[in-house]
Amino acid sequence: MGAVCAASAASDEFVLIDSALDVHEVRVVEINDLKLAYQDAEGTLQTSLLDESIALIRQLPDAVVRRGGAGPLPLPVPTPVATSSGPSGWLQLADGQRLPGSLAGTAPDVEDVLGWSHAWIGRIDVPLDAITSVTFGARVMAPAPGRMDVVVLANGDRVEGYVKSLTDPIRILVDLEAEPREVTIPLARAASVVLVTSPHSPSGRRIWFQDGTLVDARRFRVADDGYVRISTDWSSPGTPPVEVPLDDVVGILFDPQALLPLGRVDPARVEAIGPRYVVPAPRRLDERAPLGLGRIVFDGPVMVRYALPPGCQRFAAEGSLPESSRVWGDYDLVVRDDDREVHRARINAEHPTAAINVPLTGTELTIEITAGDHGPIQDRLVLKRAMLLVGE
């Protein structure tokens, strides 16, 4: 247990996102089952009901957006802590939880459960139908899911079928459409496993940690001693909560159903404004950012339309012109709810940022970048914390 890498800010400094998607810089004092106590920017003690708060997110340093559309310089990738039971890797669950660690093994007569060892949660036993992927190695990437379960070998070969167990060796039924037969694969030969699993809903408050852990807490408290105490769905009745330094926490989502990152919504249409031979789609950065709120880069002039899922009530973001684009970058940023203009701002070197927070009543969100006085040169927009408020 303990911090895996140093936080970039004091352990109690966060941004609070309230139920109107307004953001406030705060210092966390205490969190219990009902309320959050914090100091505001002026140092005044405030309290807020958790039902009136959406999330807390730590201010982490942004990766640099390169010139010329070459993409971002990457943020450091969290490296899972090695455990005594084997090589470090990642366990991804169907409800979005993510746990670094390694296989802990299961009893020989248990086929449909995976034993997983996490550095500070300890051993957990997870049904296979709750798992989307397992990787055996800190830098291994799991492939996209398909029609069947997939075991990817260290040499790149793929074995597709139905995974019966994730012990050593892995057991998988192959040739499912002809004559099914069982194949065993030594764990040392496997790089990753992807399972066909239905999505599950989050089961509690969702917490992101510095080591890459993303876990749902059935109960959690933050006390004035600087520790978070967490009970999860894997906690045995009567066992004490896990204690983790608040310094390790990078984000807490109080209501996972209420916030939808815009980066999780694929554009319905990307349209050119003016004569453009290539119209680049928005680029999503920082895929593992806390709360899923990685930055989105738009290269204008461009119009991007998003079809909104039911229940979207508000859109908020912080728009900015990157420093590398402030010599010539000059454009109008226009946000529309269906065809109704709800926000407009002029973005250039003199006014490089714009805060957006608008109500939504329609089914389509449009973000438009229209060239200004310098024409279509360096008209780049970076949206930070682009998020949708979803109601019932």
BELDA-V145912 format. One record per residue. N is the residue number from 1. RES is the residue in one letter. OMEGA is omega as a letter, one per 20 degrees, with the letter a starting at -180 (none if undefined). NEAR is the number of other ideal C-beta (glycine too) atoms within 12 Angstrom. D_FIRST is the distance of its C-alpha to the first C-alpha in Angstrom with 1 decimal. Layout:
BEGIN
n=N res=RES omega=OMEGA near=NEAR d_first=D_FIRST
n=N res=RES omega=OMEGA near=NEAR d_first=D_FIRST
END
This chain:
BEGIN
n=1 res=M omega=r near=22 d_first=0.0
n=2 res=G omega=a near=17 d_first=3.8
n=3 res=A omega=r near=23 d_first=7.2
n=4 res=V omega=r near=27 d_first=8.7
n=5 res=C omega=a near=20 d_first=12.1
n=6 res=A omega=r near=19 d_first=13.8
n=7 res=A omega=a near=27 d_first=15.4
n=8 res=S omega=r near=18 d_first=19.2
n=9 res=A omega=r near=23 d_first=20.0
n=10 res=A omega=a near=18 d_first=19.0
n=11 res=S omega=a near=26 d_first=16.0
n=12 res=D omega=a near=31 d_first=18.6
n=13 res=E omega=a near=28 d_first=21.2
n=14 res=F omega=r near=39 d_first=21.9
n=15 res=V omega=r near=35 d_first=25.0
n=16 res=L omega=r near=39 d_first=26.1
n=17 res=I omega=a near=39 d_first=28.2
n=18 res=D omega=a near=31 d_first=30.6
n=19 res=S omega=r near=24 d_first=32.8
n=20 res=A omega=a near=22 d_first=35.5
n=21 res=L omega=r near=38 d_first=33.1
n=22 res=D omega=a near=25 d_first=33.7
n=23 res=V omega=a near=28 d_first=30.8
n=24 res=H omega=r near=28 d_first=30.0
n=25 res=E omega=a near=25 d_first=27.8
n=26 res=V omega=r near=38 d_first=25.9
n=27 res=R omega=a near=31 d_first=23.4
n=28 res=V omega=r near=41 d_first=21.4
n=29 res=V omega=a near=28 d_first=21.9
n=30 res=E omega=r near=30 d_first=21.0
n=31 res=I omega=r near=37 d_first=20.9
n=32 res=N omega=a near=22 d_first=22.0
n=33 res=D omega=a near=20 d_first=23.6
n=34 res=L omega=a near=17 d_first=26.8
n=35 res=K omega=r near=21 d_first=26.5
n=36 res=L omega=r near=38 d_first=24.8
n=37 res=A omega=a near=27 d_first=25.6
n=38 res=Y omega=r near=31 d_first=25.6
n=39 res=Q omega=r near=23 d_first=27.7
n=40 res=D omega=a near=23 d_first=30.0
n=41 res=A omega=r near=15 d_first=31.2
n=42 res=E omega=a near=12 d_first=33.6
n=43 res=G omega=r near=12 d_first=31.1
n=44 res=T omega=r near=14 d_first=32.6
n=45 res=L omega=a near=16 d_first=30.5
n=46 res=Q omega=r near=25 d_first=30.7
n=47 res=T omega=r near=22 d_first=29.7
n=48 res=S omega=r near=30 d_first=29.8
n=49 res=L omega=r near=19 d_first=29.7
n=50 res=L omega=r near=31 d_first=27.1
n=51 res=D omega=r near=15 d_first=30.1
n=52 res=E omega=a near=21 d_first=31.5
n=53 res=S omega=r near=37 d_first=28.4
n=54 res=I omega=a near=43 d_first=27.4
n=55 res=A omega=r near=43 d_first=24.2
n=56 res=L omega=r near=42 d_first=22.1
n=57 res=I omega=a near=38 d_first=21.4
n=58 res=R omega=r near=36 d_first=20.1
n=59 res=Q omega=r near=25 d_first=22.7
n=60 res=L omega=a near=32 d_first=21.6
n=61 res=P omega=r near=16 d_first=24.2
n=62 res=D omega=r near=25 d_first=26.7
n=63 res=A omega=a near=25 d_first=27.7
n=64 res=V omega=r near=20 d_first=31.3
n=65 res=V omega=a near=35 d_first=34.0
n=66 res=R omega=r near=20 d_first=36.4
n=67 res=R omega=r near=20 d_first=40.1
n=68 res=G omega=r near=14 d_first=42.5
n=69 res=G omega=a near=22 d_first=40.2
n=70 res=A omega=r near=13 d_first=38.3
n=71 res=G omega=a near=19 d_first=35.0
n=72 res=P omega=r near=25 d_first=31.9
n=73 res=L omega=a near=16 d_first=30.0
n=74 res=P omega=r near=18 d_first=26.7
n=75 res=L omega=r near=24 d_first=23.5
n=76 res=P omega=r near=18 d_first=20.6
n=77 res=V omega=r near=20 d_first=19.4
n=78 res=P omega=r near=31 d_first=15.6
n=79 res=T omega=a near=23 d_first=14.8
n=80 res=P omega=a near=35 d_first=12.6
n=81 res=V omega=r near=32 d_first=10.2
n=82 res=A omega=r near=21 d_first=12.4
n=83 res=T omega=a near=25 d_first=12.0
n=84 res=S omega=a near=15 d_first=14.4
n=85 res=S omega=r near=24 d_first=16.6
n=86 res=G omega=a near=24 d_first=18.0
n=87 res=P omega=a near=29 d_first=18.1
n=88 res=S omega=a near=32 d_first=15.7
n=89 res=G omega=a near=40 d_first=17.3
n=90 res=W omega=r near=41 d_first=17.5
n=91 res=L omega=r near=43 d_first=18.4
n=92 res=Q omega=a near=36 d_first=20.6
n=93 res=L omega=a near=37 d_first=21.9
n=94 res=A omega=r near=26 d_first=25.4
n=95 res=D omega=r near=26 d_first=24.3
n=96 res=G omega=r near=31 d_first=22.4
n=97 res=Q omega=a near=40 d_first=18.8
n=98 res=R omega=a near=36 d_first=17.0
n=99 res=L omega=r near=44 d_first=14.1
n=100 res=P omega=r near=39 d_first=13.1
n=101 res=G omega=a near=40 d_first=12.8
n=102 res=S omega=r near=33 d_first=15.8
n=103 res=L omega=r near=39 d_first=18.4
n=104 res=A omega=r near=29 d_first=17.8
n=105 res=G omega=r near=24 d_first=21.5
n=106 res=T omega=r near=28 d_first=23.7
n=107 res=A omega=a near=14 d_first=26.6
n=108 res=P omega=a near=13 d_first=29.8
n=109 res=D omega=r near=9 d_first=31.6
n=110 res=V omega=a near=18 d_first=29.1
n=111 res=E omega=a near=22 d_first=30.0
n=112 res=D omega=r near=23 d_first=28.9
n=113 res=V omega=r near=27 d_first=25.2
n=114 res=L omega=r near=40 d_first=22.3
n=115 res=G omega=a near=33 d_first=19.4
n=116 res=W omega=a near=42 d_first=16.3
n=117 res=S omega=r near=32 d_first=12.9
n=118 res=H omega=a near=40 d_first=9.9
n=119 res=A omega=a near=33 d_first=6.6
n=120 res=W omega=r near=32 d_first=4.8
n=121 res=I omega=a near=39 d_first=8.4
n=122 res=G omega=a near=23 d_first=9.8
n=123 res=R omega=r near=26 d_first=13.5
n=124 res=I omega=r near=32 d_first=15.8
n=125 res=D omega=a near=27 d_first=19.6
n=126 res=V omega=r near=37 d_first=21.3
n=127 res=P omega=a near=24 d_first=25.1
n=128 res=L omega=a near=35 d_first=26.6
n=129 res=D omega=r near=22 d_first=28.6
n=130 res=A omega=a near=32 d_first=25.4
n=131 res=I omega=r near=39 d_first=24.4
n=132 res=T omega=r near=34 d_first=26.0
n=133 res=S omega=r near=39 d_first=24.5
n=134 res=V omega=r near=46 d_first=22.3
n=135 res=T omega=a near=36 d_first=22.0
n=136 res=F omega=a near=39 d_first=21.4
n=137 res=G omega=a near=25 d_first=20.5
n=138 res=A omega=a near=22 d_first=18.6
n=139 res=R omega=a near=17 d_first=22.0
n=140 res=V omega=r near=28 d_first=24.0
n=141 res=M omega=r near=20 d_first=25.6
n=142 res=A omega=r near=30 d_first=26.7
n=143 res=P omega=r near=23 d_first=30.4
n=144 res=A omega=r near=13 d_first=31.8
n=145 res=P omega=r near=22 d_first=32.5
n=146 res=G omega=a near=16 d_first=36.1
n=147 res=R omega=a near=14 d_first=38.4
n=148 res=M omega=r near=24 d_first=36.8
n=149 res=D omega=a near=38 d_first=33.4
n=150 res=V omega=r near=32 d_first=32.9
n=151 res=V omega=r near=41 d_first=31.3
n=152 res=V omega=a near=32 d_first=31.2
n=153 res=L omega=a near=25 d_first=31.7
n=154 res=A omega=r near=20 d_first=30.5
n=155 res=N omega=r near=12 d_first=34.1
n=156 res=G omega=r near=15 d_first=34.3
n=157 res=D omega=a near=15 d_first=36.4
n=158 res=R omega=r near=24 d_first=35.8
n=159 res=V omega=a near=33 d_first=36.4
n=160 res=E omega=r near=27 d_first=37.1
n=161 res=G omega=a near=31 d_first=37.6
n=162 res=Y omega=a near=30 d_first=35.7
n=163 res=V omega=r near=40 d_first=32.4
n=164 res=K omega=r near=30 d_first=32.6
n=165 res=S omega=r near=34 d_first=29.4
n=166 res=L omega=r near=42 d_first=26.3
n=167 res=T omega=r near=31 d_first=26.1
n=168 res=D omega=j near=25 d_first=27.3
n=169 res=P omega=r near=23 d_first=30.0
n=170 res=I omega=r near=39 d_first=29.8
n=171 res=R omega=a near=30 d_first=32.9
n=172 res=I omega=r near=35 d_first=34.8
n=173 res=L omega=r near=25 d_first=38.3
n=174 res=V omega=a near=26 d_first=40.4
n=175 res=D omega=a near=16 d_first=44.0
n=176 res=L omega=a near=21 d_first=43.5
n=177 res=E omega=r near=12 d_first=46.7
n=178 res=A omega=r near=9 d_first=48.8
n=179 res=E omega=a near=9 d_first=48.1
n=180 res=P omega=r near=15 d_first=44.4
n=181 res=R omega=a near=16 d_first=43.0
n=182 res=E omega=r near=21 d_first=39.6
n=183 res=V omega=r near=27 d_first=37.9
n=184 res=T omega=a near=23 d_first=35.0
n=185 res=I omega=r near=34 d_first=32.8
n=186 res=P omega=a near=16 d_first=30.6
n=187 res=L omega=a near=29 d_first=27.0
n=188 res=A omega=a near=17 d_first=27.3
n=189 res=R omega=a near=22 d_first=30.0
n=190 res=A omega=r near=40 d_first=28.2
n=191 res=A omega=a near=33 d_first=26.6
n=192 res=S omega=r near=38 d_first=26.1
n=193 res=V omega=r near=46 d_first=27.3
n=194 res=V omega=a near=36 d_first=28.6
n=195 res=L omega=r near=39 d_first=29.7
n=196 res=V omega=a near=24 d_first=32.4
n=197 res=T omega=r near=24 d_first=30.8
n=198 res=S omega=r near=14 d_first=32.0
n=199 res=P omega=r near=15 d_first=29.9
n=200 res=H omega=r near=21 d_first=28.1
n=201 res=S omega=r near=16 d_first=27.7
n=202 res=P omega=a near=28 d_first=24.4
n=203 res=S omega=a near=23 d_first=23.6
n=204 res=G omega=r near=29 d_first=22.0
n=205 res=R omega=a near=39 d_first=20.6
n=206 res=R omega=a near=40 d_first=19.0
n=207 res=I omega=r near=45 d_first=15.9
n=208 res=W omega=a near=37 d_first=15.1
n=209 res=F omega=a near=42 d_first=11.9
n=210 res=Q omega=a near=36 d_first=12.0
n=211 res=D omega=r near=40 d_first=10.8
n=212 res=G omega=r near=37 d_first=13.7
n=213 res=T omega=r near=43 d_first=12.4
n=214 res=L omega=a near=38 d_first=15.2
n=215 res=V omega=r near=43 d_first=15.1
n=216 res=D omega=a near=34 d_first=17.7
n=217 res=A omega=r near=37 d_first=16.9
n=218 res=R omega=r near=23 d_first=19.6
n=219 res=R omega=r near=25 d_first=18.8
n=220 res=F omega=r near=35 d_first=16.6
n=221 res=R omega=r near=32 d_first=17.1
n=222 res=V omega=a near=39 d_first=16.4
n=223 res=A omega=a near=20 d_first=17.5
n=224 res=D omega=r near=17 d_first=18.8
n=225 res=D omega=r near=15 d_first=15.9
n=226 res=G omega=r near=23 d_first=14.1
n=227 res=Y omega=r near=28 d_first=11.5
n=228 res=V omega=r near=38 d_first=11.9
n=229 res=R omega=a near=30 d_first=12.3
n=230 res=I omega=r near=38 d_first=12.9
n=231 res=S omega=a near=28 d_first=15.1
n=232 res=T omega=r near=33 d_first=16.0
n=233 res=D omega=a near=26 d_first=19.0
n=234 res=W omega=a near=33 d_first=17.1
n=235 res=S omega=r near=24 d_first=16.2
n=236 res=S omega=r near=16 d_first=18.7
n=237 res=P omega=r near=9 d_first=21.1
n=238 res=G omega=r near=7 d_first=20.4
n=239 res=T omega=a near=14 d_first=16.7
n=240 res=P omega=r near=14 d_first=14.7
n=241 res=P omega=r near=24 d_first=12.9
n=242 res=V omega=r near=32 d_first=9.2
n=243 res=E omega=a near=22 d_first=8.0
n=244 res=V omega=r near=36 d_first=6.8
n=245 res=P omega=r near=27 d_first=8.6
n=246 res=L omega=r near=37 d_first=12.0
n=247 res=D omega=a near=29 d_first=12.0
n=248 res=D omega=a near=36 d_first=10.0
n=249 res=V omega=r near=43 d_first=12.7
n=250 res=V omega=r near=44 d_first=15.9
n=251 res=G omega=r near=39 d_first=18.0
n=252 res=I omega=r near=43 d_first=18.9
n=253 res=L omega=a near=37 d_first=22.0
n=254 res=F omega=a near=36 d_first=23.5
n=255 res=D omega=a near=28 d_first=26.4
n=256 res=P omega=a near=30 d_first=25.8
n=257 res=Q omega=a near=21 d_first=29.6
n=258 res=A omega=a near=33 d_first=30.9
n=259 res=L omega=r near=41 d_first=29.7
n=260 res=L omega=r near=34 d_first=30.9
n=261 res=P omega=r near=40 d_first=30.2
n=262 res=L omega=r near=41 d_first=33.5
n=263 res=G omega=r near=32 d_first=32.0
n=264 res=R omega=r near=23 d_first=31.6
n=265 res=V omega=r near=27 d_first=35.4
n=266 res=D omega=r near=18 d_first=37.6
n=267 res=P omega=r near=28 d_first=40.8
n=268 res=A omega=r near=19 d_first=43.9
n=269 res=R omega=r near=20 d_first=46.1
n=270 res=V omega=a near=27 d_first=46.0
n=271 res=E omega=r near=21 d_first=49.4
n=272 res=A omega=r near=23 d_first=51.0
n=273 res=I omega=a near=26 d_first=52.6
n=274 res=G omega=a near=18 d_first=55.6
n=275 res=P omega=r near=11 d_first=56.4
n=276 res=R omega=r near=19 d_first=53.1
n=277 res=Y omega=r near=8 d_first=53.2
n=278 res=V omega=r near=11 d_first=49.5
n=279 res=V omega=a near=23 d_first=47.5
n=280 res=P omega=r near=24 d_first=43.8
n=281 res=A omega=r near=23 d_first=41.5
n=282 res=P omega=r near=33 d_first=38.6
n=283 res=R omega=r near=29 d_first=35.6
n=284 res=R omega=r near=27 d_first=32.0
n=285 res=L omega=r near=30 d_first=29.4
n=286 res=D omega=a near=35 d_first=25.6
n=287 res=E omega=a near=23 d_first=25.4
n=288 res=R omega=r near=33 d_first=21.7
n=289 res=A omega=r near=36 d_first=22.0
n=290 res=P omega=a near=38 d_first=20.3
n=291 res=L omega=a near=40 d_first=22.6
n=292 res=G omega=a near=34 d_first=24.6
n=293 res=L omega=r near=42 d_first=26.5
n=294 res=G omega=a near=33 d_first=27.0
n=295 res=R omega=r near=37 d_first=30.2
n=296 res=I omega=a near=39 d_first=33.6
n=297 res=V omega=r near=40 d_first=36.3
n=298 res=F omega=r near=47 d_first=40.0
n=299 res=D omega=a near=36 d_first=42.8
n=300 res=G omega=i near=42 d_first=46.0
n=301 res=P omega=a near=35 d_first=48.7
n=302 res=V omega=r near=35 d_first=47.4
n=303 res=M omega=a near=32 d_first=47.3
n=304 res=V omega=a near=39 d_first=44.3
n=305 res=R omega=r near=27 d_first=44.7
n=306 res=Y omega=r near=38 d_first=42.0
n=307 res=A omega=a near=19 d_first=42.9
n=308 res=L omega=r near=29 d_first=40.9
n=309 res=P omega=a near=22 d_first=39.6
n=310 res=P omega=r near=14 d_first=41.0
n=311 res=G omega=a near=18 d_first=39.8
n=312 res=C omega=a near=32 d_first=38.9
n=313 res=Q omega=a near=28 d_first=39.9
n=314 res=R omega=r near=35 d_first=38.7
n=315 res=F omega=r near=40 d_first=37.6
n=316 res=A omega=r near=39 d_first=35.8
n=317 res=A omega=r near=37 d_first=34.7
n=318 res=E omega=a near=32 d_first=34.9
n=319 res=G omega=r near=40 d_first=37.4
n=320 res=S omega=r near=34 d_first=37.9
n=321 res=L omega=a near=37 d_first=40.0
n=322 res=P omega=a near=34 d_first=38.0
n=323 res=E omega=a near=19 d_first=39.1
n=324 res=S omega=a near=24 d_first=40.4
n=325 res=S omega=a near=33 d_first=42.8
n=326 res=R omega=r near=25 d_first=44.2
n=327 res=V omega=a near=18 d_first=47.4
n=328 res=W omega=a near=21 d_first=49.1
n=329 res=G omega=a near=39 d_first=46.7
n=330 res=D omega=a near=31 d_first=48.6
n=331 res=Y omega=r near=41 d_first=48.6
n=332 res=D omega=r near=29 d_first=48.7
n=333 res=L omega=a near=44 d_first=45.7
n=334 res=V omega=r near=34 d_first=47.0
n=335 res=V omega=r near=41 d_first=45.0
n=336 res=R omega=r near=28 d_first=47.1
n=337 res=D omega=a near=28 d_first=46.6
n=338 res=D omega=r near=19 d_first=48.9
n=339 res=D omega=a near=17 d_first=51.8
n=340 res=R omega=r near=19 d_first=51.3
n=341 res=E omega=a near=19 d_first=50.1
n=342 res=V omega=r near=27 d_first=47.4
n=343 res=H omega=r near=29 d_first=46.1
n=344 res=R omega=r near=21 d_first=47.6
n=345 res=A omega=r near=30 d_first=46.5
n=346 res=R omega=a near=25 d_first=47.9
n=347 res=I omega=r near=41 d_first=45.3
n=348 res=N omega=a near=29 d_first=46.2
n=349 res=A omega=r near=23 d_first=45.4
n=350 res=E omega=r near=13 d_first=46.7
n=351 res=H omega=a near=20 d_first=44.7
n=352 res=P omega=a near=27 d_first=41.7
n=353 res=T omega=r near=24 d_first=39.6
n=354 res=A omega=r near=30 d_first=40.3
n=355 res=A omega=a near=24 d_first=38.4
n=356 res=I omega=r near=37 d_first=39.2
n=357 res=N omega=a near=27 d_first=38.9
n=358 res=V omega=r near=31 d_first=41.7
n=359 res=P omega=r near=22 d_first=42.5
n=360 res=L omega=r near=35 d_first=43.3
n=361 res=T omega=a near=20 d_first=46.0
n=362 res=G omega=a near=24 d_first=46.8
n=363 res=T omega=a near=20 d_first=45.5
n=364 res=E omega=r near=27 d_first=45.2
n=365 res=L omega=r near=43 d_first=43.4
n=366 res=T omega=r near=36 d_first=45.0
n=367 res=I omega=a near=46 d_first=43.7
n=368 res=E omega=r near=35 d_first=46.6
n=369 res=I omega=a near=45 d_first=46.8
n=370 res=T omega=a near=29 d_first=50.4
n=371 res=A omega=r near=30 d_first=51.5
n=372 res=G omega=a near=27 d_first=52.8
n=373 res=D omega=a near=18 d_first=55.1
n=374 res=H omega=r near=21 d_first=53.8
n=375 res=G omega=a near=18 d_first=54.0
n=376 res=P omega=a near=27 d_first=51.3
n=377 res=I omega=r near=21 d_first=49.6
n=378 res=Q omega=a near=32 d_first=45.9
n=379 res=D omega=a near=39 d_first=45.7
n=380 res=R omega=r near=42 d_first=41.9
n=381 res=L omega=r near=44 d_first=39.8
n=382 res=V omega=r near=41 d_first=36.0
n=383 res=L omega=r near=42 d_first=34.7
n=384 res=K omega=a near=36 d_first=31.4
n=385 res=R omega=r near=40 d_first=29.7
n=386 res=A omega=a near=44 d_first=32.6
n=387 res=M omega=r near=44 d_first=32.2
n=388 res=L omega=r near=38 d_first=34.4
n=389 res=L omega=a near=34 d_first=34.4
n=390 res=V omega=r near=27 d_first=35.2
n=391 res=G omega=a near=22 d_first=36.9
n=392 res=E omega=none near=10 d_first=38.3
END
